[in-house]
Amino acid sequence: MEKLKDFLYDISDILLALFIIAIMTTVISWKFAGSFEASANIPASQEQLSSFQPVETEAEQNQTGQTEPIVSDNPAEDPEPETEPEPKPEPEPEQPVVYTTVKIPSGSTGVGIAGILKDSGIIDSTTDFINRTESRGLSSKLQSGSFKIGSDMDLDEIIDKLTGQ
């Protein structure tokens, strides 16, 4: 009878341990799945918010198969260039300010916000944004919500807008 009681106690301990492991596995999987879904949802919302179209740079154009003129390194082969006075560049007309509305989801990190701004064409470098935000001590004050950001705003003005300064 004593052996039966010991056996039942051992079985109950093992079942309790397996039950706890199953609950922990479920909770951890649920948290990981939630974080992956959140990161998967960010690009979709960024595509809807961005009004900028990507511009192909000269380096990308060269990779697409367009050829560049061949320049000889031997000056004897090159004809003498005609010396004409260079025309003075005309002043460029002022570009109109373009406003872009970006939506920062609740719980976004500084890196996530920098990625949203870069994908929307508002900033050029996520590293510059993160470094500048941290150097100003404002990384913990970045806010979620919808923000209207002008194309004439510099990095500090964008940070001020996103922190409510």
N, C-alpha and C positions, 0 to 999 in steps of 0.2 A: 504494500500500500504506500509506503514511504517512497519507493522508486517511482510510482505512478505520479505522486504529487511533484516530485523533482522534475520528471519528464514534462508535465503540464506547465510548470513554472518556466522551464527552459524554452518550451514552444511559445509561450505567451511573450517572453522577452524577445525572441527572434521575430515574431510577427509584429510586435510593437516597433522594433528597430527598422524592419522593412517598410512599415507604414510611414514612419518619420522620413526615411530616405525617399520614398515615393512622393511625399508632400514637398520636400525640399527640391527635388528634381523638377516637379511641376512648376513651382514658384520661380526657380531660376530660368527655366525654359520660357516661361511667360514674360519675364523681365527682358531677356535677350530678344525675344520675338518683338516686343514692344519697341525696343531701341532700334532694331533693324527696320521696322515699319516706319518709324519717325524719320530715319535718314533716307528711306526710299521715297517718302512723301515730299521732301524738301525740293528735289529737282523738278517735280511736276508743278509745284506752286511757283517756282522761279521762272519756268517757261511762260506761264500765264502773265507774270508781272513785268517781264522784261520787254521794253519797247525798242531795244537796240538790236541791230542785226550784226553778226560778226563780220569784220572786215578782213579780207585776205591781205596779209602783209607781203612785202616784197620777197622775204625769205620763203614764205609759203607758195608764192607764185612760181618761184624758181623750182620748187620741189614738184610742182604740178606739171612740169615738162616744158615750160616756156624757156626759150634760149636767151642767153645774154649775148651782147656783142663781144666778139673776141678782140682783146687788146693785146698788141704785140709788146714784148718787153724790149725789143731791139729798136732804139730810136732811129736807126738808119732806114728801117722799113716804113716807119710812120711818116706820112706827109706832114709838112709844116702846117700847123693850124693857122687859119686866118685870124688875125687879131681885130676883132670888132668890139667896140665898146659894149659892155654888158648893160642891158636896159635896167633901170632902177626898178626894183620890185614894187608893184602896186600895193598899197596897204590893203590888207584883207578886210572885207566888210565884217562887222561884228556878227558873230553867230548868235542866233536867237537862243535864249535859255530854254532848254528842254527839261521838263520835270518828269521824273519817274517815281511812281509809287511802288514802294517795296513793302512787303508784309513779312515781319519777323515773327515767327511762331514762338509761343510761350515756351520757356525752358531752353531756348537756343543758347549755345555757348558762344564765346567770342570768335572762335574758329568758324562755327556755323554761320554766324552773322557775316563774317568776312567773306565766306564762300558765296552767300546770297548776294552781297554787294558786288562781288567780282563777276558772278554769272549775269547780273543785271547790267553790267557795263558801267557801273558807277565808280568803282575803284580799279586801279590797274594791278595792285599787288596786295594779296591777303597778308603777307608778312609785314609790309609797311603799316597796314591798318592795325594789326595786332600789336606790333612794337610801339606804335604811336599811342594806342589806347593804354597799354601798360605803363609807358613812360609818364603819361599824364595821370596815372592812378585811377582811371575810369573804367577799367575792364569789368569791375563788379557792378557798375551802374548802368550797363547797357540794358535797354528796355525792349520789350516785345510790343508789337502793334504795327499799324500802318504808318509809313512815313513818306512824305513827298519831298524828294531830294532833287535839287536843281543841278544842271550840268555845269553851272558856274561855281559850285561850292568846292572848296578845297578840303583836304582830309580832316583838318581840325574842325571845320564847320559841320562836316558830316558826323563826326564823333559827338560834337555838341548837340546836334539834333537827336541822335540816337540815345543820348544819356539824359536828355531833358535839361541841358545846361542853358 
